[in-house]
Amino acid sequence: MSSPSRWRRIGNDLKALLTIHKHPRPWHLPLVAALAASLPMFLGALTDTMSQAVLASIGGLVIIYMPHAPLMRRLITVIVALFGFIVSFSFVDSLSFNPYVGAFAVALITMLANGLVRYWQIPPPGRFFFIMIAALAATLPFDIALLPVRIGWLTVGAIFAVVLVVLYSLAIPVTHHAKPIEPVAPVFRREIITESVLIGMIVGGSLALANGIGLVNPYWVPISCAAIMQGATVRDMRHRKIHRISGTIIGMALAYWLWSWNMSPLQVALAVFVLMFIIETLIVRHYGLTVVFITPMTLLLAESALGNLALEELVQARVVDIALGSTIGFVAGWLLLYRRQRASRLN
């Protein structure tokens, strides 16, 4: 017979899964993020360069790293993230001529991103978008002649986001001085290196596994794996796994409905704007609801660049990707968390 404490824990888990948190995020912050992600696609739709504009739109996601701080702090942070985006994309895209070499490149980018984020104690989204961009680069059709063009479009989108950061900061200045970013204590630096190597092997290995079993464009396997491992505790990771899988299933239904419209490029750009606004409004309030809208937006961006699957195949492939990546991320994240806690006790 189950003890009352066990049922209480289950009840607390269900409450945490369903709770929508209050957060004082102003409406204009999601609006600026939505503009950074969608305006390149509007321009691409008007100039018939949609496939290239998608890369600029992905570059525009650099605005998500804008901190709540004065203009110079914002500029430095976003520009550093911009260079990180370019390095992640260009390094992996140049090595994606072989799926396993590409997976190895994703592993190296993951190691570097995790190490720098942990060393400088960068808050969420942390390493996530650098890994996402690397995973997408690994699944693009390899063409070394297109590499400079792809990097150029990504950079243009990121620079446009930097301009928006300046305009937004001048229009709505922030006087609050955020806590300065400081490196971790020396005693933890060796632990960060070890952890980064392990996380890189796990994320890169998940992509190699997906390629090995023949999944088509399995960029969401490493993305899901990295997203689940963002959790700080086993409970967080369990909740993220439940939210990600359930949110993805609902999100796929939403994506299927959107795709059934046979949307024009302008309508796709409008959908990205609306979805990005909703995502940035919900992300601080409820992860599962956010995933519902992340799913179709990621599909609109990634599949506009790849675009070689029928709708039914696309939905099936992405659900399998996320289930596999989430499972790998949960198991690996639990082992890493146990190892981190054990190392902290020893120190």
Salt bridges, closest charged atoms under 4 A:
ASP13 OD1 - ARG235 NE 2.89
ASP13 OD2 - ARG238 NH2 2.57
ASP13 OD1 - HIS239 NE2 3.38
ASP93 OD1 - ARG150 NH1 3.25
GLU191 OE2 - ARG339 NH1 2.57
GLU195 OE2 - ARG118 NE 2.78
GLU195 OE1 - ARG340 NH2 2.72
GLU280 OE1 - ARG25 NH1 3.12
GLU303 OE2 - ARG318 NH1 2.83
ASP321 OD2 - ARG318 NE 2.89
